[in-house]
Amino acid sequence: MAKTRILLVDDEQDSIDFVTAVLEGEDVEFLTAHDGEAGMKMARAEKPDLIILDVQMPKKDGFTVFAELRHDEDLRNIPVIMLTGISEKTGVGFSESIMGDLIGHTPDGYVEKPVEPAVLQATVNEVLAARE
């Protein structure tokens, strides 16, 4: 069975380490990028099975990357889970439906930081199952 390739795009190494620890297993391969530009390059080069994308990053924020992914013929069908601490940092509520209204596309999943491991695992499992 082929490994599930997950691209983690986050500028915080602690967040990448946490997500990797929660999701690691024999059937998962992780690719990482530390900013939006590198994330887009990695997505184009590797065509992962899933992208977990932080919102607040240098060079290109997650909203911009997500919009570019959805407008790219070769990348638009890769499922994306947005991982964000916007609500915690700003006190302003945010959701995938609001994101859909702003960008015109809704992500396949949305997880708030600080991340609950069970919520992240369940979201990833749900998104990957929907892809099969």
Buried (B, 14 or more C-beta within 10 A) or exposed (E): EEEBBBBBBBBBEEBBEBBBEBBEEEEBBBBBBBBBBBBBEBBEEEEBBBBBBBBBBEBBBBBBBBBBBBEBEEBEEBBBBBBBBBEEEEEEEBEBEEBEEEBEBBBBBBBBBEBEEEEBEEBBEBBBEEEE
